Amino acid sequence: MLTHKLNFFLLWICLSITLSCEIQLILVNNCNHSIWPGTLGNAGHPTPEDGGFHLDAFEETFFDVPTGWSGRIWARKGCSFDKQGKGCCETGDCSRLLHCQGMSGTPPATVVEMTFGTARSPLHYYDVSLVDGFNLPVTMKPIGGQNGCGAAGCEVDLNVCCPSRFEEKRQGKVVGCRSACLALKRDKYCCTGNYSSPNSCKPTLFSRIFKSVCPHAYSFAYDDPTSLKTCRASRYLITFCPPAS
């Protein structure tokens, strides 16, 4: 009984003091090739792991972010860097650097987005977005956590069913799939201009195609109801090229 009271007291302290506790992010590369995860903290938040690193095939790593952290993670692939960390990637490149140093990845790239709660706003929000296009499958799910916590992600390789006008190619090979916004550059698909609100920006033919293949990922900017997940956990698993469920 004393042990249970002590554990509860420690948990209460952790949840009551902003930035006093950390969230562990576990990254697993289940692909049969290397990837170079990129990380970026949103405005006012630190960028973990200096913005990027190498993760070999079937390798995993982890790092901690503070409670209240908000940011994104994406995978770069087809990269080559020299000893100074300079080079380039086929997709997700960040100014030709190994360590992105506060810069986001160049689309198309599948993006994992998250905002972890504080004592005043305890819920964690996370999603996998195709708004910036797609380069490889990825999922994010909590380890433990409250009932109802779900998995966000796109488990299917959209590159094999990408519309030809959306294909991103390198040396004749499809390495990514651009979003309708990136490919067609029209307000209707980008949720901009006269389409810059949830009432005016609706699913399009192309977003419905992506949604039918990846129902738990954002297919356009206001695709919240079926894409944004909420939870409260201390550890989250991000898997690149997850096994088919």
C-alpha beads as a LAMMPS data file, in Angstrom:
LAMMPS data file: protein, C-alpha beads

245 atoms
244 bonds

1 atom types
1 bond types

-500.0 500.0 xlo xhi
-500.0 500.0 ylo yhi
-500.0 500.0 zlo zhi

Masses

1 110.0

Atoms # bond

1 1 1 0.000 0.000 0.000
2 1 1 2.827 2.396 0.877
3 1 1 4.503 1.666 -2.472
4 1 1 1.281 2.404 -4.371
5 1 1 0.847 5.703 -2.535
6 1 1 4.444 6.657 -3.290
7 1 1 4.048 5.848 -6.994
8 1 1 0.856 7.872 -7.151
9 1 1 2.543 10.798 -5.428
10 1 1 5.460 10.728 -7.880
11 1 1 3.050 10.554 -10.811
12 1 1 1.094 13.514 -9.421
13 1 1 4.283 15.559 -9.147
14 1 1 5.229 14.646 -12.711
15 1 1 1.852 15.688 -14.104
16 1 1 1.639 18.855 -12.038
17 1 1 4.906 20.556 -12.978
18 1 1 5.282 21.699 -16.571
19 1 1 8.455 20.412 -18.269
20 1 1 9.372 18.351 -15.196
21 1 1 8.817 15.047 -16.984
22 1 1 9.832 13.734 -20.366
23 1 1 8.169 11.776 -23.151
24 1 1 10.169 8.981 -24.736
25 1 1 9.998 8.590 -28.508
26 1 1 11.122 5.222 -29.850
27 1 1 11.995 5.209 -33.553
28 1 1 12.148 1.888 -35.399
29 1 1 13.361 1.496 -38.974
30 1 1 11.549 -1.573 -40.234
31 1 1 12.534 -0.778 -43.823
32 1 1 15.034 -2.942 -45.694
33 1 1 17.151 0.148 -46.354
34 1 1 18.672 2.996 -44.400
35 1 1 16.693 6.113 -43.541
36 1 1 17.763 9.450 -42.098
37 1 1 15.047 10.695 -39.703
38 1 1 14.664 14.454 -39.551
39 1 1 13.372 16.236 -36.449
40 1 1 12.035 19.744 -35.982
41 1 1 10.616 21.507 -32.948
42 1 1 7.820 23.969 -33.624
43 1 1 8.367 27.656 -32.809
44 1 1 9.603 27.998 -29.236
45 1 1 10.430 24.307 -28.875
46 1 1 13.871 22.653 -29.069
47 1 1 14.839 20.411 -31.979
48 1 1 15.862 16.918 -30.758
49 1 1 19.030 15.139 -31.868
50 1 1 20.360 18.213 -33.665
51 1 1 17.692 17.837 -36.317
52 1 1 18.616 14.516 -37.873
53 1 1 20.612 11.291 -37.862
54 1 1 21.143 7.968 -39.634
55 1 1 19.119 4.852 -38.834
56 1 1 20.211 1.638 -40.502
57 1 1 17.820 -1.015 -41.784
58 1 1 16.004 -2.778 -38.908
59 1 1 17.724 -0.533 -36.372
60 1 1 15.972 1.380 -33.596
61 1 1 16.799 4.255 -31.291
62 1 1 15.066 6.488 -28.780
63 1 1 15.287 9.960 -27.310
64 1 1 13.318 12.073 -24.861
65 1 1 11.423 15.311 -25.393
66 1 1 10.033 17.510 -22.601
67 1 1 6.401 17.570 -21.564
68 1 1 4.679 20.246 -23.624
69 1 1 6.930 19.626 -26.639
70 1 1 5.501 20.196 -30.108
71 1 1 7.146 19.278 -33.380
72 1 1 7.499 16.876 -36.278
73 1 1 9.543 13.895 -37.430
74 1 1 9.937 12.562 -40.955
75 1 1 12.138 10.075 -42.775
76 1 1 14.626 11.042 -45.447
77 1 1 15.684 8.335 -47.857
78 1 1 18.245 7.878 -50.591
79 1 1 20.727 10.088 -48.763
80 1 1 24.476 10.497 -49.081
81 1 1 26.527 12.665 -46.705
82 1 1 30.236 13.359 -46.350
83 1 1 32.191 13.484 -43.084
84 1 1 31.104 17.095 -42.583
85 1 1 27.438 16.092 -42.750
86 1 1 26.848 17.669 -46.151
87 1 1 25.121 15.902 -48.998
88 1 1 21.585 15.350 -50.250
89 1 1 18.559 13.063 -50.078
90 1 1 16.104 11.872 -52.711
91 1 1 13.154 12.848 -50.489
92 1 1 12.736 14.844 -47.294
93 1 1 16.011 16.720 -47.769
94 1 1 16.740 19.663 -45.452
95 1 1 19.131 22.096 -47.170
96 1 1 21.520 19.243 -48.017
97 1 1 22.493 18.694 -44.371
98 1 1 22.572 15.601 -42.161
99 1 1 21.532 17.686 -39.140
100 1 1 18.552 19.757 -40.218
101 1 1 19.254 22.449 -37.583
102 1 1 15.763 23.924 -37.433
103 1 1 14.764 23.365 -41.058
104 1 1 11.901 21.248 -42.313
105 1 1 12.109 18.598 -45.007
106 1 1 11.472 19.225 -48.688
107 1 1 8.237 17.554 -49.866
108 1 1 7.187 14.977 -50.694
109 1 1 7.621 13.400 -47.266
110 1 1 5.344 11.569 -44.850
111 1 1 5.284 13.685 -41.675
112 1 1 4.606 12.632 -38.078
113 1 1 3.264 15.580 -36.049
114 1 1 2.796 15.737 -32.282
115 1 1 1.984 18.099 -29.429
116 1 1 2.413 16.739 -25.927
117 1 1 0.273 18.152 -23.170
118 1 1 1.124 19.928 -19.955
119 1 1 -0.451 19.942 -16.494
120 1 1 -2.981 22.538 -17.665
121 1 1 -3.744 20.744 -20.927
122 1 1 -2.904 17.097 -20.244
123 1 1 -3.852 15.438 -23.540
124 1 1 -1.309 14.511 -26.185
125 1 1 -2.177 15.072 -29.847
126 1 1 -0.473 13.263 -32.728
127 1 1 -1.038 12.442 -36.368
128 1 1 0.596 11.272 -39.582
129 1 1 0.143 13.724 -42.431
130 1 1 0.145 13.326 -46.209
131 1 1 -0.414 17.062 -46.687
132 1 1 3.269 17.364 -47.645
133 1 1 3.035 14.245 -49.799
134 1 1 4.359 10.731 -49.159
135 1 1 7.729 9.042 -49.331
136 1 1 7.382 5.948 -47.135
137 1 1 4.897 4.323 -44.726
138 1 1 5.004 5.288 -41.041
139 1 1 2.861 4.859 -37.935
140 1 1 2.822 6.373 -34.454
141 1 1 1.147 4.744 -31.470
142 1 1 1.407 4.935 -27.690
143 1 1 2.958 2.273 -25.516
144 1 1 0.452 1.925 -22.705
145 1 1 -1.625 5.022 -22.081
146 1 1 -5.311 5.429 -21.410
147 1 1 -8.099 3.474 -23.073
148 1 1 -9.019 4.742 -26.513
149 1 1 -5.510 5.748 -27.559
150 1 1 -5.176 4.808 -31.200
151 1 1 -2.565 4.470 -33.903
152 1 1 -2.040 7.182 -36.488
153 1 1 -0.371 6.384 -39.742
154 1 1 -0.173 5.229 -43.312
155 1 1 0.911 1.592 -43.530
156 1 1 0.685 1.234 -47.308
157 1 1 3.303 2.225 -49.885
158 1 1 1.447 4.960 -51.777
159 1 1 4.276 5.169 -54.294
160 1 1 2.965 2.077 -56.066
161 1 1 -0.484 3.626 -56.615
162 1 1 0.501 7.278 -57.005
163 1 1 -1.217 9.119 -59.903
164 1 1 1.355 9.628 -62.655
165 1 1 1.135 13.431 -62.503
166 1 1 1.950 13.305 -58.768
167 1 1 5.007 11.051 -59.018
168 1 1 8.376 12.250 -57.751
169 1 1 11.056 10.415 -59.718
170 1 1 14.807 10.006 -59.455
171 1 1 16.597 8.274 -62.333
172 1 1 13.270 6.921 -63.597
173 1 1 12.266 5.461 -60.219
174 1 1 9.289 6.696 -58.198
175 1 1 10.673 7.796 -54.813
176 1 1 7.716 9.813 -53.556
177 1 1 4.162 10.902 -54.230
178 1 1 3.343 14.605 -54.188
179 1 1 0.096 15.866 -52.692
180 1 1 -2.549 17.404 -54.952
181 1 1 -1.587 20.805 -53.538
182 1 1 2.070 20.387 -54.508
183 1 1 1.308 18.867 -57.897
184 1 1 -1.570 21.087 -59.046
185 1 1 -0.857 24.287 -57.066
186 1 1 -4.484 25.362 -56.763
187 1 1 -6.215 26.907 -53.737
188 1 1 -8.889 24.216 -53.839
189 1 1 -6.305 21.528 -53.099
190 1 1 -4.104 23.618 -50.786
191 1 1 -6.889 24.998 -48.553
192 1 1 -5.679 28.533 -49.256
193 1 1 -7.268 31.714 -50.605
194 1 1 -11.039 31.313 -50.831
195 1 1 -10.638 27.758 -49.495
196 1 1 -8.783 28.624 -46.276
197 1 1 -11.394 27.433 -43.759
198 1 1 -12.944 24.084 -42.810
199 1 1 -16.253 25.234 -44.255
200 1 1 -14.807 25.997 -47.688
201 1 1 -12.029 23.393 -47.991
202 1 1 -13.562 19.967 -48.483
203 1 1 -12.210 16.552 -49.515
204 1 1 -11.362 16.291 -53.193
205 1 1 -11.145 13.321 -55.530
206 1 1 -7.417 13.042 -54.853
207 1 1 -7.659 13.346 -51.067
208 1 1 -10.369 10.669 -51.079
209 1 1 -8.054 8.352 -53.005
210 1 1 -5.307 8.788 -50.399
211 1 1 -7.851 8.481 -47.575
212 1 1 -9.214 5.217 -48.923
213 1 1 -5.714 3.716 -48.854
214 1 1 -4.554 5.338 -45.590
215 1 1 -7.693 6.005 -43.489
216 1 1 -5.715 6.977 -40.355
217 1 1 -3.599 9.720 -41.959
218 1 1 -4.331 13.338 -42.876
219 1 1 -5.267 13.513 -46.553
220 1 1 -5.842 17.296 -46.599
221 1 1 -5.453 20.205 -44.182
222 1 1 -8.816 19.892 -42.384
223 1 1 -8.999 16.115 -42.191
224 1 1 -9.171 16.150 -38.366
225 1 1 -12.000 13.796 -37.303
226 1 1 -10.441 10.527 -38.486
227 1 1 -6.786 11.523 -38.406
228 1 1 -5.929 13.420 -35.218
229 1 1 -5.335 11.075 -32.269
230 1 1 -5.392 11.930 -28.568
231 1 1 -3.771 10.087 -25.698
232 1 1 -1.810 10.412 -22.461
233 1 1 1.226 8.138 -22.377
234 1 1 4.876 8.412 -21.426
235 1 1 6.237 6.474 -24.420
236 1 1 5.357 6.466 -28.124
237 1 1 6.497 4.148 -30.900
238 1 1 7.176 5.569 -34.361
239 1 1 7.715 2.820 -36.951
240 1 1 8.935 3.448 -40.466
241 1 1 7.789 0.789 -42.983
242 1 1 5.554 -0.869 -40.359
243 1 1 4.499 -4.487 -40.923
244 1 1 1.106 -4.921 -42.521
245 1 1 -1.621 -5.261 -39.904

Bonds

1 1 1 2
2 1 2 3
3 1 3 4
4 1 4 5
5 1 5 6
6 1 6 7
7 1 7 8
8 1 8 9
9 1 9 10
10 1 10 11
11 1 11 12
12 1 12 13
13 1 13 14
14 1 14 15
15 1 15 16
16 1 16 17
17 1 17 18
18 1 18 19
19 1 19 20
20 1 20 21
21 1 21 22
22 1 22 23
23 1 23 24
24 1 24 25
25 1 25 26
26 1 26 27
27 1 27 28
28 1 28 29
29 1 29 30
30 1 30 31
31 1 31 32
32 1 32 33
33 1 33 34
34 1 34 35
35 1 35 36
36 1 36 37
37 1 37 38
38 1 38 39
39 1 39 40
40 1 40 41
41 1 41 42
42 1 42 43
43 1 43 44
44 1 44 45
45 1 45 46
46 1 46 47
47 1 47 48
48 1 48 49
49 1 49 50
50 1 50 51
51 1 51 52
52 1 52 53
53 1 53 54
54 1 54 55
55 1 55 56
56 1 56 57
57 1 57 58
58 1 58 59
59 1 59 60
60 1 60 61
61 1 61 62
62 1 62 63
63 1 63 64
64 1 64 65
65 1 65 66
66 1 66 67
67 1 67 68
68 1 68 69
69 1 69 70
70 1 70 71
71 1 71 72
72 1 72 73
73 1 73 74
74 1 74 75
75 1 75 76
76 1 76 77
77 1 77 78
78 1 78 79
79 1 79 80
80 1 80 81
81 1 81 82
82 1 82 83
83 1 83 84
84 1 84 85
85 1 85 86
86 1 86 87
87 1 87 88
88 1 88 89
89 1 89 90
90 1 90 91
91 1 91 92
92 1 92 93
93 1 93 94
94 1 94 95
95 1 95 96
96 1 96 97
97 1 97 98
98 1 98 99
99 1 99 100
100 1 100 101
101 1 101 102
102 1 102 103
103 1 103 104
104 1 104 105
105 1 105 106
106 1 106 107
107 1 107 108
108 1 108 109
109 1 109 110
110 1 110 111
111 1 111 112
112 1 112 113
113 1 113 114
114 1 114 115
115 1 115 116
116 1 116 117
117 1 117 118
118 1 118 119
119 1 119 120
120 1 120 121
121 1 121 122
122 1 122 123
123 1 123 124
124 1 124 125
125 1 125 126
126 1 126 127
127 1 127 128
128 1 128 129
129 1 129 130
130 1 130 131
131 1 131 132
132 1 132 133
133 1 133 134
134 1 134 135
135 1 135 136
136 1 136 137
137 1 137 138
138 1 138 139
139 1 139 140
140 1 140 141
141 1 141 142
142 1 142 143
143 1 143 144
144 1 144 145
145 1 145 146
146 1 146 147
147 1 147 148
148 1 148 149
149 1 149 150
150 1 150 151
151 1 151 152
152 1 152 153
153 1 153 154
154 1 154 155
155 1 155 156
156 1 156 157
157 1 157 158
158 1 158 159
159 1 159 160
160 1 160 161
161 1 161 162
162 1 162 163
163 1 163 164
164 1 164 165
165 1 165 166
166 1 166 167
167 1 167 168
168 1 168 169
169 1 169 170
170 1 170 171
171 1 171 172
172 1 172 173
173 1 173 174
174 1 174 175
175 1 175 176
176 1 176 177
177 1 177 178
178 1 178 179
179 1 179 180
180 1 180 181
181 1 181 182
182 1 182 183
183 1 183 184
184 1 184 185
185 1 185 186
186 1 186 187
187 1 187 188
188 1 188 189
189 1 189 190
190 1 190 191
191 1 191 192
192 1 192 193
193 1 193 194
194 1 194 195
195 1 195 196
196 1 196 197
197 1 197 198
198 1 198 199
199 1 199 200
200 1 200 201
201 1 201 202
202 1 202 203
203 1 203 204
204 1 204 205
205 1 205 206
206 1 206 207
207 1 207 208
208 1 208 209
209 1 209 210
210 1 210 211
211 1 211 212
212 1 212 213
213 1 213 214
214 1 214 215
215 1 215 216
216 1 216 217
217 1 217 218
218 1 218 219
219 1 219 220
220 1 220 221
221 1 221 222
222 1 222 223
223 1 223 224
224 1 224 225
225 1 225 226
226 1 226 227
227 1 227 228
228 1 228 229
229 1 229 230
230 1 230 231
231 1 231 232
232 1 232 233
233 1 233 234
234 1 234 235
235 1 235 236
236 1 236 237
237 1 237 238
238 1 238 239
239 1 239 240
240 1 240 241
241 1 241 242
242 1 242 243
243 1 243 244
244 1 244 245
